Amino acid sequence: EVPGLVLSADLMVGFPTETEAQFQDSVRMVVELGVAYPHVFPYSERNGTPAARIPADRQVPKAVRKARAEVLRDAGRRVREAMLASRVGMSTRVLVEGGHCPLEGYQRARAPDYIEAWVPAPADAAGEWLDVVYESVNGDALIARVVG
Protein backbone atom coordinates (compact mmCIF):
# COMPACT_ATOMS: atom_id res chain seq x y z
CA GLU A 1 0.00 0.00 0.00
CA VAL A 2 1.04 3.56 -0.71
CA PRO A 3 -0.71 6.00 1.62
CA GLY A 4 -2.30 8.90 -0.22
CA LEU A 5 -1.85 7.31 -3.64
CA VAL A 6 -4.12 8.86 -6.30
CA LEU A 7 -4.77 6.61 -9.29
CA SER A 8 -5.72 7.40 -12.86
CA ALA A 9 -6.38 4.84 -15.58
CA ASP A 10 -7.42 4.64 -19.23
CA LEU A 11 -10.42 2.34 -19.54
CA MET A 12 -12.18 1.16 -22.70
CA VAL A 13 -15.70 -0.21 -22.48
CA GLY A 14 -17.69 -2.15 -25.04
CA PHE A 15 -14.86 -3.93 -26.80
CA PRO A 16 -16.33 -6.70 -28.99
CA THR A 17 -17.29 -9.78 -26.94
CA GLU A 18 -17.27 -7.81 -23.63
CA THR A 19 -19.91 -9.38 -21.39
CA GLU A 20 -21.98 -7.66 -18.72
CA ALA A 21 -20.04 -9.64 -16.09
CA GLN A 22 -16.71 -8.42 -17.49
CA PHE A 23 -17.99 -4.86 -17.51
CA GLN A 24 -19.14 -5.18 -13.89
CA ASP A 25 -15.63 -6.42 -13.03
CA SER A 26 -14.29 -3.15 -14.48
CA VAL A 27 -16.69 -1.12 -12.36
CA ARG A 28 -15.71 -3.11 -9.27
CA MET A 29 -12.02 -2.59 -10.07
CA VAL A 30 -12.44 1.20 -10.29
CA VAL A 31 -14.12 1.24 -6.88
CA GLU A 32 -11.89 -1.31 -5.12
CA LEU A 33 -8.62 0.12 -6.44
CA GLY A 34 -9.81 3.70 -5.89
CA VAL A 35 -9.31 4.93 -9.45
CA ALA A 36 -10.14 8.60 -8.85
CA TYR A 37 -9.39 9.82 -12.35
CA PRO A 38 -10.59 7.26 -14.90
CA HIS A 39 -10.29 8.25 -18.54
CA VAL A 40 -13.19 6.24 -19.95
CA PHE A 41 -13.93 5.84 -23.61
CA PRO A 42 -16.27 3.53 -25.50
CA TYR A 43 -14.81 1.21 -28.12
CA SER A 44 -15.19 2.49 -31.65
CA GLU A 45 -14.66 0.46 -34.78
CA ARG A 46 -11.59 1.04 -36.88
CA ASN A 47 -11.62 -0.46 -40.37
CA GLY A 48 -8.80 -2.84 -41.04
CA THR A 49 -8.22 -3.79 -37.40
CA PRO A 50 -8.63 -7.33 -36.08
CA ALA A 51 -11.48 -6.17 -33.79
CA ALA A 52 -13.42 -4.87 -36.80
CA ARG A 53 -13.46 -8.43 -38.20
CA ILE A 54 -15.30 -9.80 -35.16
CA PRO A 55 -18.81 -10.77 -36.30
CA ALA A 56 -21.62 -8.24 -35.76
CA ASP A 57 -23.44 -10.52 -33.32
CA ARG A 58 -20.37 -10.38 -31.02
CA GLN A 59 -20.14 -6.56 -31.14
CA VAL A 60 -21.48 -4.61 -28.16
CA PRO A 61 -24.24 -2.25 -29.38
CA LYS A 62 -23.22 1.42 -29.47
CA ALA A 63 -25.99 2.43 -27.04
CA VAL A 64 -24.72 -0.15 -24.54
CA ARG A 65 -21.14 1.11 -24.95
CA LYS A 66 -22.26 4.67 -24.27
CA ALA A 67 -24.29 3.64 -21.20
CA ARG A 68 -21.41 1.56 -19.82
CA ALA A 69 -19.00 4.45 -20.28
CA GLU A 70 -21.28 6.71 -18.23
CA VAL A 71 -21.62 4.10 -15.46
CA LEU A 72 -17.83 3.76 -15.26
CA ARG A 73 -17.33 7.55 -15.26
CA ASP A 74 -19.89 7.82 -12.45
CA ALA A 75 -18.02 5.19 -10.41
CA GLY A 76 -14.84 7.25 -10.84
CA ARG A 77 -16.69 10.42 -9.79
CA ARG A 78 -17.83 8.76 -6.58
CA VAL A 79 -14.29 7.55 -5.83
CA ARG A 80 -12.89 11.02 -6.57
CA GLU A 81 -15.47 12.78 -4.37
CA ALA A 82 -14.67 10.48 -1.43
CA MET A 83 -10.91 10.88 -1.97
CA LEU A 84 -11.14 14.67 -2.10
CA ALA A 85 -13.38 14.81 0.98
CA SER A 86 -10.84 12.66 2.85
CA ARG A 87 -8.15 15.30 2.20
CA VAL A 88 -10.02 18.17 3.91
CA GLY A 89 -7.98 19.27 6.93
CA MET A 90 -4.72 17.86 5.57
CA SER A 91 -1.59 19.93 5.02
CA THR A 92 0.52 19.72 1.88
CA ARG A 93 2.66 21.74 -0.46
CA VAL A 94 1.29 22.94 -3.81
CA LEU A 95 2.82 24.43 -6.92
CA VAL A 96 0.90 27.46 -8.18
CA GLU A 97 0.10 26.94 -11.85
CA GLY A 98 -1.97 30.04 -12.46
CA GLY A 99 -4.55 30.09 -15.19
CA HIS A 100 -8.29 30.44 -14.87
CA CYS A 101 -9.74 29.83 -11.42
CA PRO A 102 -13.43 30.46 -10.77
CA LEU A 103 -12.77 32.02 -7.35
CA GLU A 104 -11.70 35.66 -7.44
CA GLY A 105 -8.30 36.20 -5.82
CA TYR A 106 -7.42 32.50 -6.11
CA GLN A 107 -4.99 30.69 -8.40
CA ARG A 108 -4.96 27.10 -9.59
CA ALA A 109 -2.27 24.97 -8.00
CA ARG A 110 -1.24 21.32 -8.13
CA ALA A 111 -0.21 19.09 -5.22
CA PRO A 112 2.48 16.40 -5.57
CA ASP A 113 -0.28 13.77 -5.84
CA TYR A 114 -1.69 15.73 -8.83
CA ILE A 115 -4.78 16.96 -6.98
CA GLU A 116 -5.90 20.40 -8.14
CA ALA A 117 -6.17 23.03 -5.42
CA TRP A 118 -7.33 26.61 -5.50
CA VAL A 119 -5.24 28.90 -3.32
CA PRO A 120 -5.47 32.58 -2.47
CA ALA A 121 -2.51 34.03 -4.33
CA PRO A 122 -1.68 36.97 -6.58
CA ALA A 123 -1.79 36.53 -10.36
CA ASP A 124 2.02 36.59 -10.57
CA ALA A 125 2.47 33.66 -8.13
CA ALA A 126 2.77 31.00 -10.87
CA GLY A 127 5.78 28.80 -10.22
CA GLU A 128 5.77 29.34 -6.45
CA TRP A 129 5.48 26.55 -3.90
CA LEU A 130 3.06 27.21 -1.05
CA ASP A 131 2.32 25.32 2.15
CA VAL A 132 -1.44 24.93 2.47
CA VAL A 133 -4.23 23.26 4.41
CA TYR A 134 -7.20 21.93 2.49
CA GLU A 135 -10.41 23.52 3.76
CA SER A 136 -13.19 22.29 1.47
CA VAL A 137 -14.08 20.59 -1.80
CA ASN A 138 -15.36 22.46 -4.85
CA GLY A 139 -16.14 20.08 -7.71
CA ASP A 140 -12.90 18.36 -8.69
CA ALA A 141 -10.67 20.76 -6.73
CA LEU A 142 -9.82 21.44 -3.13
CA ILE A 143 -10.00 24.93 -1.69
CA ALA A 144 -6.91 25.61 0.42
CA ARG A 145 -5.57 28.29 2.68
CA VAL A 146 -1.92 29.24 2.82
CA VAL A 147 -0.14 28.53 6.10
CA GLY A 148 3.21 29.66 7.44
Salt bridges, closest charged atoms under 4 A:
ASP10 OD1 - HIS39 ND1 3.17
GLU18 OE1 - ARG68 NH1 2.59
GLU20 OE1 - ARG68 NH2 3.25
ASP25 OD1 - ARG28 NH2 2.41
GLU45 OE2 - ARG65 NH2 2.63
GLU70 OE1 - ARG73 NH1 3.83
GLU70 OE2 - ARG77 NH2 2.55
ASP74 OD1 - ARG77 NE 3.75
ASP74 OD2 - ARG78 NH1 2.59
GLU97 OE1 - ARG108 NH2 3.27
GLU97 OE2 - ARG110 NE 3.41
ASP113 OD2 - ARG87 NH2 3.54
GLU116 OE1 - ARG110 NH2 3.95
ASP131 OD1 - ARG93 NE 3.51
GLU135 OE2 - ARG145 NE 2.75
ASP140 OD1 - ARG80 NE 2.87
